[in-house]
Amino acid sequence: MARRSNGQAPQEPVDWVTRAADDAIRHAGGDPRDPAVAETLRAAGTVVTCASGISPSGPIHLGNLREFLTVHLVAEELLRRGVPARHLHSWDDYDRFRKVPAGVDPSFSTHIGKPLSAVPDPWGCHDSWAEHFKAPLRDALAQLGATMEEVDQTERYTAGAYTEQVLHALARRDAIEDVLARHRTKKPAPEEVSEEEAATLADSVANEDEATQTGDLGRFPYKPFCRTCGRDTVTLTSYDDETTDLAYTCDSCGSSHVTNVRDDHEGKLVWKVDWPMRWSVEGVNFEPGGVDHATPGSSYTVGKEIVKLFDGRAPSFVGYSFVGVAGMAKMSSSKGGVPTASDALRVLEAPVLRWLYARRQPKQAFTVDFGPEVVRLYDEWDALARKAADPAKRDAQVLAFERASSTSTAGRLPTPTVVVPFRTLSSIADVTAGSAEQISRLVGDLGHEHGTVADLEPRLTRAITWTNEFVPAEDRTTVRATPDRELLAGLGEQERTWLYLLMEHLPSAWADESPDLDRVTTVVYGVPKLARGLALEDSPTDEVKADQKAFFNLLYRLLVQAERGPRLPTLIVALGLGTVTELVTAP
């Protein structure tokens, strides 16, 4: 889709990022149609704030990555227009530790109820549970060219940055409860969801609004962490509006304390109050959220009203859907074993991973497939790159390619100097056991001229990784070390004729010891034609097509101990004329 003006030719393409950026500008008081809007906002000292937030309770997986990249892409669009903008990210590490995931010592249940920033790292490599999961995401975002201004909610709360807002919430707690109560009965209509989506919803805090105790303080909008054991498993016993003293007894350790909300900074607002409070403090103009946050009675719909009690306004919002992973039954951040951005970047170039999120509207769910689909994905990406090189073909697809390829801070993200199809690199990696030097030589033999192995990066390393770690063992290629003499001895007349013709014509594909892949392809597909009295260049008949299938099957069995494998011409070039001759020549 492209913008049109007075019936004129299409101008700048439009996509979901464009529209979200327009909404953010409007929220900030600007007019996106005004050519001078950037100057107007800058003169007013306005910075458009695009916010994200996440609780680092477990591996920050590819579903969570949508939170970051949705905001990043919108902030980048604003910066591209010259609009003052920032990506403000909140680490909600003052949230409670909710449950012990699989693979962690069950004794860690003693930490349930503590802030994530106060739970030790069971693996011993970071200062806390929260930092353990923040660190790899920061590294991945750096590779993705996504920069952001980070806010640590533990630091903000414990430093008293929100004290006035907390006291205001407590003073207006009856009004807050009125809002919550009105929405409490508004439940979304049931709908069918996948097992993966159900797992994500089960971990969501979007609809949390449970009373923590009975009595007048049962839905108190503020909860302290116990001064003795550090957990939020407390029963509130009294609150004095004048002194702001809040008394409680800890259900876990049995101790009783009085915390002064104004001075002690030992707790936080409950989620459905905390989020809109921060909108007002940070002046958020745009913030996405999972679709679970926008259902009736959930946190965004409630927050739109509660933020008014803080004299603020809810940001423009887009709800994003789930991101699944092929072969993974669940994608819950509180469970181990879910693919993260770092995992994906071991197989996908950074622009390709960004493109998966840029090309789809946030409301569209999609699946990342680390199986054979990776090969097709790279083919599609390379085709789009060729299209993007033609200015006359610039459309919304090309716009998504551009958003994926570069950023305002990192510039153009790393791509190979010499682009070799991923399917070619992975096939060669398969038959050479991942030897970069051999791959480089064979790539040159296949006509992809390059100076050094570095010209093939970062794709080469990813192709080797994918082949070694993501291709099932039964689909890997095992080149025969010696000829299958039993198979060769039992060949029929037609099969012997095919092999004779192959070895008669195949050497013509090697000139000056360098193979010509096109010539190898012509010979391999042409052998059954020659056996039927046709020329190499003739179109195949139905009989020839059947013969080709049988001939290819024979070659795979003779070369790699399987009935299928990498594309035969590429495999033959990778093995070399000498090896092929040794393996297919009948005794």
C-alpha positions as CSV (number, residue, x, y, z in Angstrom):
1,M,0.0,0.0,0.0
2,A,1.2,3.5,-0.8
3,R,0.1,7.0,0.0
4,R,-1.7,8.8,-2.8
5,S,-2.1,12.6,-3.2
6,N,-4.9,14.1,-5.3
7,G,-5.0,11.1,-7.7
8,Q,-1.2,11.3,-8.3
9,A,1.1,8.4,-8.6
10,P,1.9,6.4,-5.5
11,Q,4.4,8.0,-3.2
12,E,5.8,6.7,0.1
13,P,4.6,3.2,0.9
14,V,2.5,2.8,4.0
15,D,2.5,-0.1,6.4
16,W,1.5,-0.8,10.1
17,V,4.7,0.9,11.3
18,T,3.7,4.1,9.4
19,R,0.3,4.1,10.9
20,A,1.5,3.4,14.5
21,A,4.0,6.3,14.1
22,D,1.2,8.6,12.9
23,D,-0.8,7.7,16.0
24,A,2.1,8.4,18.3
25,I,2.6,11.8,16.8
26,R,-1.1,12.6,17.2
27,H,-0.9,11.5,20.8
28,A,2.1,13.8,21.4
29,G,0.1,16.7,20.0
30,G,1.4,16.8,16.5
31,D,-0.1,16.4,13.1
32,P,1.5,13.7,11.0
33,R,0.2,15.3,7.8
34,D,2.2,18.5,8.6
35,P,5.5,18.5,6.7
36,A,7.0,20.6,9.5
37,V,5.7,18.4,12.4
38,A,9.3,17.4,13.4
39,E,10.3,21.0,13.7
40,T,7.1,21.9,15.6
41,L,7.6,19.1,18.1
42,R,11.3,19.9,18.5
43,A,10.5,23.6,19.1
44,A,8.0,22.6,21.8
45,G,10.6,20.4,23.5
46,T,8.5,17.3,22.9
47,V,10.1,13.9,22.6
48,V,7.7,11.2,21.4
49,T,8.0,8.3,23.9
50,C,7.5,4.8,22.6
51,A,7.6,2.4,25.6
52,S,8.1,-1.3,26.1
53,G,8.2,-3.3,29.2
54,I,8.8,-6.9,30.3
55,S,9.2,-8.9,33.5
56,P,12.5,-10.8,33.2
57,S,11.1,-13.9,34.9
58,G,12.6,-16.4,32.5
59,P,14.1,-16.8,29.0
60,I,13.1,-13.8,26.9
61,H,11.8,-15.8,24.0
62,L,10.7,-14.9,20.4
63,G,7.2,-14.1,21.6
64,N,8.6,-11.5,24.0
65,L,10.9,-10.1,21.3
66,R,7.8,-8.8,19.6
67,E,7.4,-6.4,22.5
68,F,10.8,-4.9,21.8
69,L,10.8,-4.9,18.0
70,T,7.3,-3.5,17.7
71,V,8.4,-0.4,19.7
72,H,11.8,-0.2,18.1
73,L,10.4,-0.2,14.6
74,V,7.9,2.6,15.4
75,A,10.6,4.7,17.2
76,E,12.9,4.2,14.1
77,E,10.1,5.4,11.8
78,L,9.8,8.6,13.9
79,L,13.5,9.2,13.9
80,R,13.6,8.6,10.1
81,R,11.1,11.5,9.8
82,G,13.3,13.7,12.0
83,V,10.8,13.5,14.9
84,P,12.4,13.6,18.3
85,A,11.7,10.2,19.8
86,R,12.9,7.6,22.2
87,H,12.4,3.9,22.9
88,L,12.0,3.7,26.7
89,H,12.1,0.2,28.0
90,S,11.1,-0.8,31.6
91,W,12.6,-3.9,33.2
92,D,9.8,-4.9,35.5
93,D,12.3,-6.7,37.8
94,Y,10.5,-5.5,40.9
95,D,7.7,-7.9,40.0
96,R,7.4,-11.0,42.2
97,F,9.0,-14.3,41.5
98,R,5.9,-16.4,40.8
99,K,7.0,-20.0,40.3
100,V,10.1,-22.2,40.0
101,P,10.5,-23.3,36.3
102,A,11.4,-26.8,35.3
103,G,15.1,-27.5,35.5
104,V,15.7,-25.3,38.6
105,D,16.2,-26.8,42.1
106,P,12.8,-27.0,43.7
107,S,14.3,-25.5,46.8
108,F,14.1,-22.1,45.0
109,S,10.4,-22.1,46.0
110,T,11.6,-20.3,49.1
111,H,12.1,-17.3,46.9
112,I,8.6,-17.2,45.6
113,G,7.1,-13.8,46.4
114,K,10.4,-11.9,46.3
115,P,11.2,-9.3,43.7
116,L,13.0,-10.8,40.7
117,S,15.9,-8.6,41.3
118,A,16.3,-10.1,44.8
119,V,16.2,-13.7,43.7
120,P,19.8,-15.2,43.3
121,D,20.9,-16.6,40.0
122,P,20.8,-20.4,40.4
123,W,23.4,-20.7,37.7
124,G,25.8,-18.3,39.5
125,C,26.8,-16.2,36.5
126,H,24.8,-13.0,37.3
127,D,23.9,-10.9,40.3
128,S,20.3,-12.0,40.3
129,W,17.6,-14.0,38.5
130,A,16.5,-10.9,36.6
131,E,20.0,-10.0,35.4
132,H,20.5,-13.6,34.2
133,F,17.7,-13.2,31.7
134,K,18.3,-9.5,30.8
135,A,21.9,-10.0,29.7
136,P,21.4,-12.3,26.7
137,L,18.5,-10.2,25.5
138,R,20.7,-7.1,25.6
139,D,23.3,-8.9,23.5
140,A,20.8,-10.0,21.0
141,L,19.2,-6.5,20.7
142,A,22.7,-5.1,20.1
143,Q,23.1,-7.6,17.2
144,L,19.7,-6.5,15.9
145,G,20.6,-2.9,16.0
146,A,17.9,-2.1,18.5
147,T,18.9,0.5,21.1
148,M,16.7,1.7,24.0
149,E,16.8,3.8,27.1
150,E,16.5,1.3,30.0
151,V,14.5,1.8,33.2
152,D,15.0,-0.5,36.1
153,Q,11.8,-0.6,38.2
154,T,13.6,-1.9,41.3
155,E,15.8,1.1,41.3
156,R,12.9,3.5,40.6
157,Y,10.7,2.1,43.4
158,T,13.4,1.7,46.0
159,A,14.7,5.2,45.3
160,G,11.2,6.7,45.9
161,A,10.8,7.9,42.4
162,Y,7.1,7.0,42.4
163,T,6.4,7.9,46.1
164,E,4.0,10.8,45.3
165,Q,2.1,8.7,42.7
166,V,1.9,5.8,45.2
167,L,0.5,8.0,47.9
168,H,-1.9,9.5,45.4
169,A,-3.1,6.0,44.5
170,L,-3.7,5.1,48.1
171,A,-5.6,8.3,48.6
172,R,-7.8,7.5,45.6
173,R,-8.0,3.8,46.3
174,D,-11.8,3.8,46.5
175,A,-12.0,5.4,43.0
176,I,-9.5,2.9,41.7
177,E,-11.5,0.0,43.1
178,D,-14.7,1.4,41.5
179,V,-12.9,1.2,38.1
180,L,-11.6,-2.3,38.8
181,A,-15.0,-3.5,40.1
182,R,-16.8,-2.3,36.9
183,H,-14.4,-4.2,34.7
184,R,-14.1,-7.3,36.9
185,T,-17.2,-8.9,35.4
186,K,-16.2,-8.1,31.8
187,K,-14.7,-11.3,30.7
188,P,-13.7,-11.9,27.1
189,A,-15.7,-14.3,25.1
190,P,-14.1,-17.7,25.0
191,E,-12.3,-18.5,21.9
192,E,-10.3,-21.4,20.6
193,V,-6.5,-21.0,21.1
194,S,-3.6,-23.3,20.4
195,E,-1.8,-25.1,23.2
196,E,1.1,-22.7,22.7
197,E,-1.2,-19.6,23.1
198,A,-2.9,-21.1,26.1
199,A,0.5,-21.6,27.8
200,T,1.3,-17.9,27.1
201,L,-2.0,-16.8,28.5
202,A,-1.6,-18.9,31.6
203,D,1.6,-16.9,32.4
204,S,0.1,-13.5,31.6
205,V,-0.5,-10.9,34.3
206,A,-2.9,-9.0,32.1
207,N,-6.0,-10.2,34.0
208,E,-4.5,-10.4,37.5
209,D,-7.0,-8.8,39.9
210,E,-7.4,-11.3,42.8
211,A,-8.1,-10.2,46.3
212,T,-5.1,-11.1,48.5
213,Q,-7.1,-11.2,51.7
214,T,-10.5,-10.5,53.1
215,G,-11.7,-7.3,54.6
216,D,-11.3,-3.6,53.7
217,L,-7.6,-4.1,52.8
218,G,-8.3,-7.1,50.5
219,R,-7.8,-5.1,47.3
220,F,-5.4,-2.5,48.6
221,P,-3.5,-1.1,45.5
222,Y,-0.1,-1.3,47.1
223,K,1.8,-4.3,48.5
224,P,5.0,-4.3,50.6
225,F,7.7,-6.9,50.6
226,C,8.3,-8.3,54.0
227,R,11.2,-6.5,55.8
228,T,12.3,-9.8,57.3
229,C,12.1,-12.4,54.5
230,G,11.7,-10.2,51.4
231,R,8.5,-11.8,50.2
232,D,5.2,-10.2,49.4
233,T,3.2,-12.9,51.1
234,V,1.8,-10.5,53.6
235,T,-1.6,-9.8,55.2
236,L,-2.2,-6.1,55.7
237,T,-3.6,-5.2,59.1
238,S,-4.0,-1.4,59.0
239,Y,-3.3,1.7,57.0
240,D,-3.2,5.3,58.3
241,D,-3.9,7.8,55.6
242,E,-2.4,10.7,57.7
243,T,0.9,9.1,58.7
244,T,1.0,6.7,55.7
245,D,1.9,3.8,58.1
246,L,1.0,0.4,56.7
247,A,1.0,-2.5,59.1
248,Y,1.3,-6.1,58.0
249,T,2.0,-9.7,59.1
250,C,4.0,-12.0,56.9
251,D,2.3,-15.3,56.1
252,S,5.7,-16.9,55.3
253,C,8.0,-16.0,58.1
254,G,5.4,-14.8,60.7
255,S,7.0,-11.5,61.4
256,S,5.0,-8.2,61.8
257,H,6.1,-4.8,60.7
258,V,5.0,-1.3,60.0
259,T,6.3,0.3,56.8
260,N,5.9,4.0,56.2
261,V,4.9,4.3,52.6
262,R,6.2,7.8,52.3
263,D,9.6,7.1,53.6
264,D,10.5,3.4,53.4
265,H,9.9,2.4,49.7
266,E,9.5,-1.3,50.5
267,G,6.8,-2.2,48.0
268,K,5.0,-1.5,44.8
269,L,1.6,-0.8,43.3
270,V,-0.3,-3.7,41.9
271,W,0.0,-4.3,38.2
272,K,-3.2,-2.8,37.0
273,V,-2.4,0.5,38.8
274,D,1.3,0.4,38.3
275,W,1.2,0.4,34.5
276,P,-1.1,3.4,34.0
277,M,0.7,5.3,36.8
278,R,4.0,4.9,34.8
279,W,2.2,6.1,31.6
280,S,1.5,9.4,33.4
281,V,5.0,9.7,34.8
282,E,6.9,8.9,31.7
283,G,4.6,10.6,29.2
284,V,4.2,7.5,27.1
285,N,2.7,8.2,23.6
286,F,2.9,4.7,22.2
287,E,3.1,1.3,23.8
288,P,2.1,-2.1,22.5
289,G,1.0,-5.2,24.4
290,G,0.0,-8.7,24.0
291,V,-3.6,-9.2,22.8
292,D,-4.3,-10.5,26.3
293,H,-3.7,-7.0,27.7
294,A,-6.5,-5.5,25.5
295,T,-9.3,-8.0,26.2
296,P,-12.3,-6.8,28.2
297,G,-11.4,-6.3,31.9
298,S,-7.6,-6.7,31.3
299,S,-4.9,-4.3,32.1
300,Y,-4.9,-1.9,29.1
301,T,-8.7,-1.5,29.1
302,V,-8.7,-0.9,32.8
303,G,-5.6,1.3,32.7
304,K,-7.2,3.7,30.2
305,E,-9.5,4.7,33.0
306,I,-7.2,4.5,35.9
307,V,-4.6,6.7,34.2
308,K,-7.1,9.6,34.3
309,L,-6.9,9.4,38.2
310,F,-3.2,10.4,37.7
311,D,-4.1,13.2,35.3
312,G,-2.7,11.2,32.5
313,R,-3.8,9.7,29.2
314,A,-3.4,6.2,27.9
315,P,-0.9,5.9,25.1
316,S,-1.8,4.8,21.6
317,F,-1.8,1.1,21.6
318,V,-1.5,-1.9,19.3
319,G,-2.1,-5.5,20.5
320,Y,0.3,-8.1,19.1
321,S,-0.4,-11.8,18.7
322,F,1.6,-14.8,19.5
323,V,4.9,-15.9,17.9
324,G,5.3,-19.7,17.9
325,V,8.2,-22.0,17.1
326,A,7.7,-25.0,15.0
327,G,8.1,-28.2,17.0
328,M,7.8,-26.4,20.4
329,A,4.7,-27.3,22.2
330,K,4.8,-24.4,24.6
331,M,6.4,-20.9,24.6
332,S,6.0,-19.8,28.2
333,S,8.7,-17.6,29.5
334,S,8.6,-19.2,33.0
335,K,9.5,-22.6,31.5
336,G,12.9,-23.6,30.2
337,G,13.8,-24.7,26.7
338,V,12.1,-22.0,24.7
339,P,14.1,-20.5,21.8
340,T,15.3,-16.9,22.4
341,A,16.5,-14.2,20.1
342,S,20.0,-15.3,20.8
343,D,19.1,-18.8,19.6
344,A,17.4,-17.5,16.5
345,L,20.5,-15.3,15.6
346,R,22.6,-18.4,15.5
347,V,20.7,-19.4,12.3
348,L,19.1,-16.2,11.0
349,E,21.0,-13.1,10.0
350,A,19.9,-10.1,12.1
351,P,18.0,-8.4,9.2
352,V,16.2,-11.6,8.4
353,L,15.0,-12.0,12.0
354,R,13.9,-8.3,12.1
355,W,12.1,-8.8,8.9
356,L,9.9,-11.6,10.3
357,Y,8.5,-9.0,12.7
358,A,8.5,-6.0,10.4
359,R,6.6,-7.6,7.5
360,R,3.5,-8.6,9.5
361,Q,1.0,-6.5,11.3
362,P,1.3,-7.0,15.1
363,K,-2.1,-8.6,15.3
364,Q,-1.0,-11.4,12.9
365,A,0.4,-14.5,14.7
366,F,3.2,-16.3,13.0
367,T,5.6,-19.2,13.6
368,V,9.3,-19.3,13.3
369,D,10.4,-22.6,11.8
370,F,13.9,-23.8,12.4
371,G,13.4,-26.8,10.1
372,P,13.5,-26.9,6.2
373,E,11.5,-23.6,6.2
374,V,14.8,-21.8,7.0
375,V,16.0,-22.5,3.5
376,R,12.9,-21.2,1.9
377,L,12.9,-18.1,4.2
378,Y,16.4,-17.2,3.0
379,D,15.4,-17.7,-0.6
380,E,12.5,-15.3,-0.1
381,W,14.7,-12.8,1.6
382,D,17.2,-12.8,-1.2
383,A,14.5,-12.4,-3.8
384,L,13.2,-9.4,-1.9
385,A,16.7,-7.9,-1.8
386,R,16.9,-8.1,-5.5
387,K,13.5,-6.4,-5.8
388,A,14.5,-3.7,-3.3
389,A,17.5,-2.9,-5.6
390,D,15.1,-1.5,-8.2
391,P,13.7,1.9,-7.1
392,A,10.7,1.5,-9.4
393,K,9.5,-1.5,-7.4
394,R,9.4,0.1,-4.0
395,D,6.3,-0.9,-2.2
396,A,5.2,-2.0,1.3
397,Q,7.2,-5.3,1.0
398,V,10.3,-3.3,0.1
399,L,9.6,-0.9,3.0
400,A,9.6,-3.8,5.4
401,F,12.9,-5.0,3.9
402,E,14.4,-1.5,4.4
403,R,13.2,-1.4,8.0
404,A,14.8,-4.8,8.6
405,S,18.1,-3.9,6.9
406,S,19.3,-0.8,8.8
407,T,18.7,1.4,11.8
408,S,19.4,5.0,12.7
409,T,22.1,4.1,15.2
410,A,23.7,0.9,13.8
411,G,23.4,1.9,10.1
412,R,23.2,-1.0,7.7
413,L,23.2,-4.3,9.6
414,P,25.8,-7.0,8.6
415,T,25.0,-9.0,5.5
416,P,27.3,-11.1,3.3
417,T,29.6,-9.2,0.8
418,V,29.0,-12.1,-1.6
419,V,25.5,-13.4,-1.3
420,V,25.4,-17.2,-1.8
421,P,22.0,-18.9,-1.5
422,F,21.6,-20.4,2.0
423,R,20.5,-23.7,0.5
424,T,23.9,-23.9,-1.4
425,L,25.9,-23.1,1.7
426,S,24.0,-25.5,3.9
427,S,24.3,-28.3,1.3
428,I,28.0,-27.8,1.0
429,A,28.4,-27.6,4.8
430,D,26.6,-30.9,5.0
431,V,29.0,-32.8,2.7
432,T,32.2,-31.1,3.9
433,A,31.5,-31.5,7.7
434,G,31.3,-27.7,8.0
435,S,34.9,-27.0,6.9
436,A,34.9,-23.2,6.2
437,E,38.0,-23.5,3.9
438,Q,36.4,-26.3,1.8
439,I,33.1,-24.5,1.7
440,S,34.9,-21.4,0.5
441,R,36.7,-23.3,-2.3
442,L,33.6,-25.0,-3.4
443,V,31.6,-21.8,-3.4
444,G,34.2,-20.3,-5.7
445,D,34.0,-23.4,-7.9
446,L,30.2,-22.8,-8.2
447,G,30.8,-19.4,-9.6
448,H,30.5,-17.2,-6.5
449,E,33.7,-15.2,-6.7
450,H,34.9,-13.9,-3.3
451,G,38.2,-12.9,-1.8
452,T,38.1,-14.6,1.6
453,V,35.8,-16.6,3.8
454,A,34.9,-13.4,5.5
455,D,33.0,-12.3,2.4
456,L,30.5,-15.1,3.0
457,E,29.8,-14.1,6.6
458,P,27.6,-13.8,8.6
459,R,25.6,-16.3,6.5
460,L,28.3,-19.0,6.3
461,T,28.5,-19.5,10.1
462,R,24.7,-19.6,10.3
463,A,24.5,-22.2,7.5
464,I,27.1,-24.4,9.3
465,T,25.2,-24.1,12.6
466,W,21.9,-24.9,11.0
467,T,23.2,-27.9,9.3
468,N,25.0,-29.2,12.3
469,E,22.4,-28.5,15.0
470,F,19.0,-28.2,13.3
471,V,19.0,-30.8,10.5
472,P,18.0,-34.2,12.0
473,A,20.6,-36.9,12.0
474,E,18.5,-39.0,9.6
475,D,18.5,-36.1,7.1
476,R,22.3,-35.5,7.3
477,T,24.5,-36.5,4.5
478,T,27.1,-39.3,5.1
479,V,29.5,-39.6,2.1
480,R,30.6,-43.1,1.5
481,A,34.2,-43.8,2.4
482,T,34.5,-46.7,-0.1
483,P,32.3,-47.9,-3.0
484,D,29.3,-50.1,-2.4
485,R,30.7,-53.0,-4.3
486,E,27.7,-55.2,-3.6
487,L,25.3,-52.6,-5.0
488,L,27.5,-52.0,-8.0
489,A,27.9,-55.7,-8.7
490,G,24.1,-56.2,-8.7
491,L,23.3,-53.4,-11.2
492,G,21.0,-54.1,-14.1
493,E,21.9,-53.2,-17.7
494,Q,20.0,-49.9,-17.7
495,E,21.7,-48.8,-14.5
496,R,25.1,-49.7,-15.8
497,T,24.3,-47.7,-19.0
498,W,23.4,-44.6,-16.9
499,L,26.7,-44.8,-14.9
500,Y,28.7,-45.3,-18.1
501,L,27.1,-42.3,-19.8
502,L,27.6,-40.2,-16.6
503,M,31.3,-40.9,-16.5
504,E,31.6,-40.4,-20.2
505,H,30.1,-36.9,-20.1
506,L,30.8,-35.6,-16.6
507,P,34.5,-34.8,-17.1
508,S,33.4,-32.2,-19.7
509,A,32.1,-30.2,-16.8
510,W,35.5,-29.8,-15.3
511,A,37.7,-27.3,-17.2
512,D,41.1,-26.4,-15.7
513,E,40.1,-28.4,-12.6
514,S,37.2,-26.0,-11.9
515,P,33.7,-27.5,-12.2
516,D,30.9,-25.7,-14.1
517,L,27.7,-26.3,-12.1
518,D,25.5,-25.6,-15.0
519,R,27.3,-28.2,-17.1
520,V,27.2,-30.7,-14.2
521,T,23.4,-30.1,-14.0
522,T,23.0,-30.6,-17.7
523,V,24.8,-33.9,-17.6
524,V,23.1,-35.3,-14.5
525,Y,19.6,-34.5,-15.8
526,G,20.7,-35.5,-19.3
527,V,22.0,-39.0,-18.7
528,P,18.5,-40.6,-18.9
529,K,17.9,-38.6,-22.1
530,L,21.0,-40.0,-23.7
531,A,20.0,-43.5,-22.7
532,R,16.7,-43.0,-24.5
533,G,18.4,-41.7,-27.7
534,L,17.8,-38.0,-27.0
535,A,20.3,-35.2,-26.8
536,L,21.3,-33.6,-23.5
537,E,19.4,-30.4,-24.4
538,D,16.1,-32.1,-25.4
539,S,13.0,-31.8,-23.3
540,P,12.4,-34.9,-21.2
541,T,9.6,-37.2,-22.1
542,D,7.4,-38.9,-19.4
543,E,9.6,-42.0,-19.7
544,V,12.8,-39.9,-19.2
545,K,11.2,-38.2,-16.2
546,A,10.6,-41.6,-14.6
547,D,14.1,-42.7,-15.5
548,Q,15.6,-39.5,-13.9
549,K,13.9,-40.3,-10.6
550,A,15.3,-43.8,-10.6
551,F,18.8,-42.6,-11.7
552,F,18.9,-39.9,-9.0
553,N,17.9,-42.5,-6.4
554,L,20.7,-44.7,-7.6
555,L,23.3,-41.9,-7.4
556,Y,22.3,-41.0,-3.8
557,R,22.6,-44.6,-2.8
558,L,26.1,-44.9,-4.3
559,L,27.4,-41.5,-3.1
560,V,25.8,-40.9,0.3
561,Q,24.2,-44.1,1.6
562,A,20.7,-42.7,1.3
563,E,17.8,-42.4,-1.1
564,R,17.8,-38.6,-1.0
565,G,20.2,-35.8,0.0
566,P,21.5,-32.4,-1.1
567,R,20.8,-31.3,-4.7
568,L,22.8,-33.8,-6.9
569,P,24.7,-31.3,-9.0
570,T,25.8,-29.4,-5.9
571,L,26.7,-32.7,-4.2
572,I,28.8,-33.9,-7.2
573,V,30.7,-30.6,-7.3
574,A,31.3,-30.7,-3.6
575,L,32.6,-34.3,-3.8
576,G,34.8,-33.7,-6.8
577,L,35.2,-35.7,-10.0
578,G,37.7,-38.1,-8.5
579,T,35.5,-39.1,-5.5
580,V,32.4,-39.5,-7.7
581,T,34.4,-41.6,-10.2
582,E,35.6,-43.9,-7.5
583,L,32.2,-44.3,-5.9
584,V,30.1,-45.0,-9.1
585,T,32.5,-47.0,-11.2
586,A,31.5,-50.6,-11.4
587,P,34.3,-53.2,-10.8
